[in-house]
């Protein structure tokens, strides 16, 4: 399966006066998919005193390009009551304009105040997604993030924008962060060096770190001090790096939509599962290969003890992947095995009957019923 296209954004560190002009100009020209831009450019004290914005106070002046913009709020590491008012007004404006989300400043030394402020924003019904900027250059980054996340009751609206550390001289183990809701990884401009041809590349230790994230459904952001100087080359290099990765396995692709999402527990005894759910199960090729090996051993053990036909039952057969493996195991041993498939889902029964007629050549006895109360004339040798 080909590697999916990576979403790459830009975060200009120079002053941007107008978001719409930046999107139409630098962002489109350099090939970025989205941008992180400040929401305001005025003195925060003016916002606090007035309680609202004037057009000249804003960088993001309208909702025209909200689909491709994240709004960065001003610093949160100052007086709590002052910051709460200013940040709250910015978050409300981000929700009003329909921005993809807001990006906080990095978690500073006042972690409890930061967490309380974040909680007050997330508690509002109109709250946009909030990306907490976490800088790996801070040796206490995870501890700070974890404390803030707990204070916010693990809100699903709370996500991580992970800023990599350009000063590290070796690949960083990202396993701990890959278990967190990281949705954006930021690459500072200083992470890039130039190759012999003068084009920007990442040193090997940073290549390894970035490549580790490319198998996840996240976006990358490149920070730049001058969007017109080399940003496009860095974006093209990152896309090339993504296309150079090994093709993703079917199993990894099948699990994408379930990553970092709490799933409602399945109740197959109470509910009839959907075909898509069975299909997800069936993507786990190693599991069914091990089932087949186990059945080969079980059939061999039983065949050594009895001289009659072996009865093998698959109860809760679903769409029949274990039935196919049972038949294959029997063929491998050239054993006389009678396979019975029991299923209580009437919709899955249609699939079992179709497979029995076309794939299994009517070698399977397909029975409709519930394993909890179904009575059989023949007893199973292998269940």
HELIX and SHEET records of a PDB file:
HELIX    1   1 UNK A   19  UNK A   22  1                                   4    
HELIX    2   2 UNK A   23  UNK A   27  3                                   5    
HELIX    3   3 UNK A   28  UNK A   30  1                                   3    
HELIX    4   4 UNK A   44  UNK A   50  1                                   7    
HELIX    5   5 UNK A   55  UNK A   57  5                                   3    
HELIX    6   6 UNK A   66  UNK A   68  5                                   3    
HELIX    7   7 UNK A   80  UNK A   97  1                                  18    
HELIX    8   8 UNK A  111  UNK A  122  1                                  12    
HELIX    9   9 UNK A  141  UNK A  151  1                                  11    
HELIX   10  10 UNK A  175  UNK A  178  1                                   4    
HELIX   11  11 UNK A  189  UNK A  191  5                                   3    
HELIX   12  12 UNK A  204  UNK A  213  1                                  10    
HELIX   13  13 UNK A  231  UNK A  243  1                                  13    
HELIX   14  14 UNK A  250  UNK A  254  1                                   5    
HELIX   15  15 UNK A  256  UNK A  258  5                                   3    
HELIX   16  16 UNK A  275  UNK A  282  1                                   8    
HELIX   17  17 UNK A  285  UNK A  303  1                                  19    
HELIX   18  18 UNK A  321  UNK A  333  1                                  13    
HELIX   19  19 UNK A  346  UNK A  358  1                                  13    
SHEET    1   A 9 UNK A   7  UNK A  12  0                                        
SHEET    2   A 9 UNK A  34  UNK A  38  1                                        
SHEET    3   A 9 UNK A  69  UNK A  72  1                                        
SHEET    4   A 9 UNK A 102  UNK A 106  1                                        
SHEET    5   A 9 UNK A 130  UNK A 135  1                                        
SHEET    6   A 9 UNK A 158  UNK A 163  1                                        
SHEET    7   A 9 UNK A 182  UNK A 187  1                                        
SHEET    8   A 9 UNK A 219  UNK A 224  1                                        
SHEET    9   A 9 UNK A   7  UNK A  12  1                                        
SHEET    1   B 2 UNK A 192  UNK A 194  0                                        
SHEET    2   B 2 UNK A 200  UNK A 202 -1                                        
SHEET    1   C 3 UNK A 310  UNK A 315  0                                        
SHEET    2   C 3 UNK A 337  UNK A 343  1                                        
SHEET    3   C 3 UNK A 364  UNK A 368  1                                        
END                                                                             
